[in-house]
Amino acid sequence: MRAMLACAILSLCTSFVLADGTPPEKTFAEPDRISPVVRAVRKVEDSVVAVKVLRIGASKESTGTGIIVDERGYIVTNLHVLRRAERTRVLLADGTAVKAEAVFEEPRLDLAVLRIVTDKQLKALQLGPASDLFRGEEVIAIGHPFGYEQSVTKGIISAVKRNIDFGDGLVLSNLIQHSASINPGNSGGPLLNIKGELIGINVAIRQDAQGIAFALNADDVQKALCRFLSARQVSGLSHGLEIQEKVQGNANDADRQVVLVKTVSESSPAARAGLKQGDRVVQVGQRKVANGFDLERALWSVNAGDKVPVKVVRAGQEMELNLVVQKEDVSTPHKQSARR
């Protein structure tokens, strides 16, 4: 009897639910195919190029990867990608081929910068910050392994500050070790965090292992660009500022890296403009400043005597100062090509 009663109650409850006419609520979420990895790749893919090199004595081109770091045609890659190059060209993300010229080389970082001239509108990828990396955080590599264009792989940061002796006098320091799969052809390509920020430039793999790859730290690359592509080197102009970058706030904040004035040279354009130690530089001209390279390239197209507005934050208050840069004699072999 009890069994029959329980069965009747269950049937009644079931009938009640069915009579309600309201479909049962969904208890699971639809999977989102547009994942953080997809969003990161879409954010940067137009800034990643293939570097095609015909080496001396070779009949076929070899392939590497490059990253557009300034919309006027400056591209970073690894120096070993250009080794014994007789001819170098770049394939943009849309397949357009453009002749490329090496602007500078830094053997100590296995780093090189190419310059292209094109009517195409280029999209630059900003470097860093890369001083707040976490072991275990997800990373993404994009490149052209074995010529397979725009290949994407994912891994994690395994370690930071690796120092590796590659032989033949090449010792690279402060490398990011990661597990994203890279192969010949990935060299010079970006290593991104899950937010699509450029944290490194892939440079090498350990050949006798799997899942051990290395990338140059983007902060080191950025400092090299500041030296070799400074306003002084490109345009023959001086500003008199020494800056430092500082990461503050939450690791997920897009603007967590700030640029602070470290020193101001006496009687320099910066001193005359009223810049002071500790000022946070927010914008120079029309360019927002997130690192030292942003500051330098903001002045590439400026002429001596031009008044350049500089936005700074001092004691919590934003103000605008006028920087009048001055001419400085310096050898600038690629000066004219940079000023377009």
N, C-alpha and C positions, 0 to 999 in steps of 0.2 A: 504493500500500500504506500509506504513511504517512498519507495522507488518511483511509483507511478505519480505521486504528488510532486516530487522533484522534477520529474520529466515534464509535468504539466506546467509548473512554474517557469521552467526554462523556455518551454514553447510559448508561453504567454509573453515573456520578456522579449523573445525573438520577434513575435508578432508585433509587439509595441514598437520596436525599433524600425521594423519594416514599414509600419503604418505611418511613422513620422514623416517619411518622404525626404528627409535630409540625408545626403550622402555622407558617409563617414569621413571625418577629417583626415587629411593626409598626414601621416606621421613621419615622413622623411622628406628631405629637400632634394630637389632636382640637382644633379651634379652640374657645376658651372664649368663649361669647357674653356671659357676665357679665364684661365688661371693666372696667378701672379707671374708665372714664367712667360706665358703668352703675352701678357701686357708689357713685361720688361723687353721682350724681343721686339714687339711692335714699336716700342718707344725709340729704339736705337738702330733698327735694321737699315735705315737709309744712310746712316753714318758709317757703315761698315763696307769696305771696298776690297776687291781682289787686287793684289799686286802681281803683275805678270813681268817676269824678268827673263830676258834672253842672255844667257851667260856667254862669255867669250869662248868660242869654239864649239858651242852647243847648237843643235839643229832644232830643238824644241824649247819652249818656254817652261820655266818652273813657276810655281804659284805660291804666294804668301798672302797675308792678310794685312790690311791697314785700317786706321781709324781717322776719320776727319775730325780735327780738333779746332779748326777755324774755318768759317764759311768762305774765306777768301782763298781756299785751296790748299791748306796745310794738312798733311797727313802723317801720322806717326806709324812706324813699323819697326821690326827688328833689323839691325844692321846686317845680320847674317843672311837675311832674305835678299839683300842687294849685292851679295858677294860676287865679284868678278862680272858685274853687270855690263853688258854691251849696250843694251836697250831696256828701258823700263817704261811700262805703261800701267795705267790703273783702269779697272773696270768698276764703274759706279754701280749702285744697287739696281738701277734700271737697265744695266747692260751697256751703257755708253762707255766707249774706250777713249782714254785721254792720255796723251804723252806726259810723263812725269820726270821731274828733275830732282836730284838729291840736293837739299839745302844745307843740312849739316849732319854730321855723324858723331856719335859718342860711343867709342869702343868700350869704355868702362861699364856702360849699361847695356851694351848690345842694342843700341837705340839709334834710329835714323829718322829724319823728317824729309818727306817728299813735298814738292810743290807742283800743283797742276793749275792750268789756266783754262777755264771753261765758262761758257755762257749759262750753263746749268746752275740752278739754284741749289747750293749745297747746304746740308744740315750738319752742324758741328755737334760733337758729343763732349760734354764737359767732364774734366777729370776730377775724380775723388768726390768727397774725402775718403781716405783709406787708412786713417790712423786709429779707427775704432772698430777694427774687424774682430769677429768672434770665431773661435774654432767651432766647427759644427754648423755654421750658418750656410745656407744654400747659395751656390754660385752658378752662373751660366756662362758658357763659352760659345762664341760665334766665330766661324772661320770658313776656310775653303780647303779642308783636308783632302789631299790627293786630287784637288781640282773640283771637288763636289761643293758647289757654291752655296754660301749662306747656311751651312750646316750648324745646327744648334744641339748642344749637349748640356747636361746638368750634373752637378756634384756638390760637394761641401768643401769648406776650408778645413784642411787637415792640420795645418800649422802656419805660423807666421814667423818672419825674421829668420828664414833659412839662408845660410851662406853656402854656396855650392861652387866647388872648383871644377870647371868644365875642361881643364887642360889647355895647353897652348897659351898659358898666361891669362886665361879668362876666368876671373873669379867674380861671381855676382852675389851681392849681399842684399839682405832685407827682402828676400823673395817670399811670395805667397805660395805655399804648397796646397794643392787642391786635387780633388778626385774627378773633376769633369773630364771626359774623354777628349783628348786632343791628339792630333797626328801631324805629320809633315803637311804643311799648307795652312795650319792654324797659327803659325808663328806671326807675331805682330798683331794678332786679333784681340778683341776685348774679353776681359773677364769682368762680369757684372755681378752685383748683388741682386737680391730678389726684387729690389725696387728699380732696377735698371740703371743704377749708378755705376760708372766706370771705376772699378777699384784696382784693376791691374791690366797688364799687357802680356799675353801668353808668350813664353819664350822657349820652353824646353820640356821634355819628358824624360823619365828614366827608362832607358830602352829595355832593361832586363826585368821590368816590373809592370804591373798593371795598376792603374788608378793613382799613379804618382806623377803629377805635372806641376810645373812651376810658372809663376807669372811675376813680372816686374811690378813692384808696388807703385800705384798711380801717383802717390805723393812724390816719389823719387823722380818719376817721369816729368811731373809738373815742375819741379824745381829745375830740372835740366832745360825745359822749355823756357823758363824764366831767364836763364843765363844766355842761351843761344838765340832766343827770339825776343829779347827785351826790346823796349822802345829805342834804347840806345843802339842796339845792333841793327834793327830793321829800318828805323827812321832817322837815326843820328840825333835823337833827342834825349835830354836828361830831365828827371823830375826831382831827384834828391831824396827819395823815400826808400827806406828799408822796412819791409813788412814781415809779419809772421802770421801763420794760420793757426787757428785754435778751434778745436771741436768742443761744442758745448750743447747742453740740452739733451733731449731724447734721441736715441739712435735712429728712430723712425722719422725724425724731422728732416725735411728736405733742405732746410737752410741752417743746419746745425753747425756748419763750418763758417767761421767769421774771419775776416782779414783785419788785423790790427796794425797800426803804425808802431814799429819798433824804435826807429830812430829817424830824425829829420836832419839832413846835412845843413850846416850853417850856410846862410846866404843862398840857398838853393831855391828853385821855383816853388817847392813844397813849403819851405820856410816862409817865403814871401806871401804864399796863399793863406798862411795861418794854420796849417796842419800841425798837430801836436802828437807827441808820444801818447799811445793809448787810444787814439781815435780809431773808431771802427769805420773802415771804408766800405760803403754800401754800393755806390755807383760812381762810375767815371764816364763822363759824357752820356751816351745812351746805353752803355753796357753795365749790367749788374755785375758786381764783383763778388765771387765766391772763393777765389784763390789768387795767388800772385800773378799767374799767367793771364787771368782776366784783366787785371790792372794794366799789364804791359801791352796786351793786344788792343786795349781800348785806345792806346795812343799811337798805334801804327800809322794811321791816316791823318794825324794831326801835323800841322806846319808850325815851325818855330814862331813864337809870338801869338799863336792862337790862344784864346781864353777857353779853357775846358772846365765845365762845372763838375765839381766833386761833392757828392753827398756823403756826409759822415755822421756818425752818432757819437756824441760826447756827453758824458754824464747823463745819459738817458734821453738827451734831446737831439733831434735830427736837425742838421744845418747844412747849408750849401755854401761851399767855398769856390773861388775861381783860381784854377791852376793855369799859369802861363808858362808853358814848357820852353826850354831854350835849346839852342843848337849845341851839339858837342861833336867834335871831330872824331870819327871812328870809321874803320873799314867796314862797309856794309855791302858785301857782294850781291845780296839778293834784295837790296833795298827797294829798287824800282818795281820789282815784280810783286812786292807786298802791298804797295800803295795803289789801290785801284778805286 
